[in-house]
Amino acid sequence: MKTTRLIALAALTLATAFAQYGPGPRGPQTNTPVAVQPATNEEIKALTYMREEEKLARDVYRFLFERYNVASFDRIATSEQQHFASVGTLLTRYNIPDPAATDTPGVFADPQLATLYADMTAKGAISLKDAIEVGVIIEKQDIADLTTANQTTKLDIKRVFTNLMQASFSHLEAFEANLEMVCALP
């Protein structure tokens, strides 16, 4: 009984201290933003482009899911949404204007991505095999672009781009496996 009271008293004391001083050992904590070095022109260009490229992948995969109701397209579109959000966080952190602020499906500030969206949805609409080939094309292009974009010294940008590339390799593997299965059908 005495032990239980001591534990309860200790827990109450810790809870009170935590509420008053925060989790750190140095007293009250504040949410002071961390100062970041401004992004270079190359980083701005890379982040802006990757934001829209992740949007392109998500928008195309959503289109293909609506067309074919294949779960892979839905799962990967959800992943692309997370990538889109991660790059958006970096745009905010570095105070870079967001080219996808309105986030309208199929609409892009970069005219090349607008054309690519039109081409990929047109090809994907032909057949399920073509749709899966579109996934392969998009992921290979994403990997190539991320390889080029990841020439930064900023650890937060490098981490996000590395995570996006790992996911793109995983998506590519899934699309290639699906393509093998579709090609094996009679």
C-alpha positions as CSV (number, residue, x, y, z in Angstrom):
1,M,0.0,0.0,0.0
2,K,2.8,2.4,0.9
3,T,4.6,1.6,-2.3
4,T,1.5,2.3,-4.3
5,R,1.1,5.7,-2.7
6,L,4.7,6.5,-3.4
7,I,4.4,5.6,-7.1
8,A,1.2,7.6,-7.3
9,L,2.8,10.6,-5.7
10,A,5.9,10.3,-8.0
11,A,3.6,10.1,-11.0
12,L,1.6,13.2,-9.9
13,T,4.9,15.1,-9.3
14,L,6.2,14.2,-12.7
15,A,3.0,15.0,-14.5
16,T,2.9,18.4,-12.8
17,A,6.5,19.1,-13.7
18,F,6.0,18.0,-17.3
19,A,2.9,20.2,-17.6
20,Q,4.7,23.2,-16.2
21,Y,8.2,22.8,-17.7
22,G,7.7,20.6,-20.8
23,P,9.6,17.4,-21.6
24,G,13.1,19.0,-21.7
25,P,15.5,19.2,-18.8
26,R,16.0,23.0,-19.2
27,G,12.7,24.3,-18.0
28,P,9.8,25.7,-20.1
29,Q,10.0,24.9,-23.8
30,T,8.9,27.2,-26.6
31,N,8.2,26.4,-30.2
32,T,10.9,28.5,-31.6
33,P,11.2,27.9,-35.4
34,V,14.6,26.7,-36.5
35,A,16.4,29.1,-38.8
36,V,17.2,27.5,-42.1
37,Q,19.6,28.6,-44.8
38,P,17.7,29.8,-47.8
39,A,17.4,27.3,-50.7
40,T,19.7,27.8,-53.6
41,N,18.3,28.4,-57.1
42,E,19.0,24.7,-57.9
43,E,17.1,23.5,-54.8
44,I,14.2,25.8,-55.6
45,K,14.0,24.5,-59.1
46,A,14.3,20.8,-57.9
47,L,11.7,21.2,-55.1
48,T,9.2,23.0,-57.4
49,Y,9.6,20.4,-60.1
50,M,9.4,17.4,-57.7
51,R,6.2,18.9,-56.1
52,E,4.5,18.8,-59.5
53,E,6.0,15.5,-60.5
54,E,4.7,13.8,-57.4
55,K,1.3,15.4,-58.2
56,L,1.5,14.1,-61.8
57,A,2.1,10.5,-60.5
58,R,-0.8,10.8,-58.0
59,D,-3.2,12.3,-60.5
60,V,-2.4,9.7,-63.2
61,Y,-2.7,6.8,-60.8
62,R,-6.0,8.1,-59.5
63,F,-7.2,8.4,-63.1
64,L,-6.1,4.8,-63.8
65,F,-7.7,3.5,-60.5
66,E,-11.0,5.1,-61.5
67,R,-10.7,3.5,-65.0
68,Y,-9.7,0.0,-64.0
69,N,-10.4,-0.3,-60.2
70,V,-7.0,-2.0,-59.6
71,A,-5.9,-1.7,-56.0
72,S,-2.2,-1.1,-57.0
73,F,-3.1,2.2,-58.5
74,D,-5.0,3.3,-55.5
75,R,-2.3,2.3,-53.0
76,I,0.4,3.9,-55.0
77,A,-1.7,7.1,-55.5
78,T,-2.0,7.3,-51.7
79,S,1.7,7.0,-51.4
80,E,2.2,9.7,-54.0
81,Q,-0.1,11.9,-52.0
82,Q,2.3,11.5,-49.1
83,H,5.2,12.4,-51.3
84,F,3.4,15.4,-52.6
85,A,2.8,16.5,-49.0
86,S,6.4,15.9,-48.0
87,V,7.7,18.2,-50.8
88,G,5.0,20.7,-49.9
89,T,6.4,20.8,-46.3
90,L,9.8,21.7,-47.7
91,L,8.3,24.4,-50.0
92,T,6.8,25.9,-46.9
93,R,9.9,25.6,-44.8
94,Y,12.0,27.3,-47.4
95,N,9.3,29.9,-48.3
96,I,9.1,28.7,-51.9
97,P,5.9,29.5,-53.9
98,D,3.9,26.3,-54.4
99,P,3.2,25.6,-58.1
100,A,0.4,23.2,-57.0
101,A,-1.3,25.4,-54.5
102,T,-4.7,24.9,-56.2
103,D,-4.1,21.2,-56.6
104,T,-6.6,20.7,-59.4
105,P,-6.2,17.2,-60.9
106,G,-4.4,17.3,-64.2
107,V,-3.5,20.9,-64.0
108,F,0.2,21.8,-63.8
109,A,2.3,25.0,-63.9
110,D,5.0,23.2,-65.8
111,P,3.7,22.8,-69.4
112,Q,5.9,19.7,-69.9
113,L,4.2,18.0,-67.0
114,A,0.8,19.1,-68.3
115,T,1.7,17.4,-71.7
116,L,3.0,14.3,-69.9
117,Y,-0.2,14.0,-67.9
118,A,-2.3,14.2,-71.1
119,D,0.0,11.6,-72.8
120,M,0.0,9.2,-69.8
121,T,-3.7,9.3,-69.2
122,A,-4.3,8.8,-73.0
123,K,-2.0,5.8,-73.1
124,G,-3.3,4.4,-69.8
125,A,-6.9,4.6,-71.1
126,I,-6.1,2.1,-73.9
127,S,-5.8,-1.0,-71.9
128,L,-4.8,-2.3,-68.4
129,K,-1.5,-3.4,-69.9
130,D,-0.9,0.1,-71.2
131,A,-2.0,1.6,-67.8
132,I,0.6,-0.6,-66.0
133,E,3.3,0.4,-68.6
134,V,2.4,4.1,-67.7
135,G,3.2,3.3,-64.1
136,V,6.6,1.9,-65.2
137,I,7.3,5.0,-67.3
138,I,6.4,7.4,-64.5
139,E,8.4,5.7,-61.8
140,K,11.5,5.4,-64.1
141,Q,11.3,9.1,-64.9
142,D,10.8,9.9,-61.2
143,I,13.9,7.9,-60.3
144,A,15.9,9.7,-62.9
145,D,14.7,13.1,-61.8
146,L,15.3,12.4,-58.2
147,T,18.8,11.3,-58.9
148,T,19.5,14.6,-60.5
149,A,17.6,16.6,-57.9
150,N,19.3,15.0,-54.9
151,Q,22.5,17.1,-55.4
152,T,21.9,19.2,-52.3
153,T,23.8,19.6,-49.1
154,K,20.6,20.3,-47.0
155,L,19.9,17.2,-45.0
156,D,16.1,17.7,-44.9
157,I,15.9,17.9,-48.6
158,K,18.3,15.0,-49.2
159,R,16.3,12.9,-46.7
160,V,13.0,13.6,-48.4
161,F,14.4,13.0,-51.9
162,T,16.1,9.8,-50.8
163,N,12.8,8.5,-49.3
164,L,10.9,9.4,-52.5
165,M,13.5,7.5,-54.5
166,Q,13.2,4.4,-52.4
167,A,9.5,4.6,-52.7
168,S,9.8,5.0,-56.5
169,F,11.9,1.8,-56.7
170,S,9.3,0.0,-54.7
171,H,6.5,1.3,-57.0
172,L,8.5,0.4,-60.1
173,E,9.0,-3.1,-58.8
174,A,5.2,-3.4,-58.1
175,F,4.3,-2.2,-61.6
176,E,6.9,-4.5,-63.2
177,A,5.5,-7.5,-61.3
178,N,1.9,-6.5,-62.4
179,L,3.1,-6.1,-66.0
180,E,4.5,-9.7,-65.9
181,M,1.2,-11.0,-64.6
182,V,-0.8,-9.2,-67.2
183,C,1.5,-10.2,-70.1
184,A,1.2,-13.9,-68.9
185,L,-2.6,-13.8,-69.2
186,P,-4.0,-15.5,-72.4
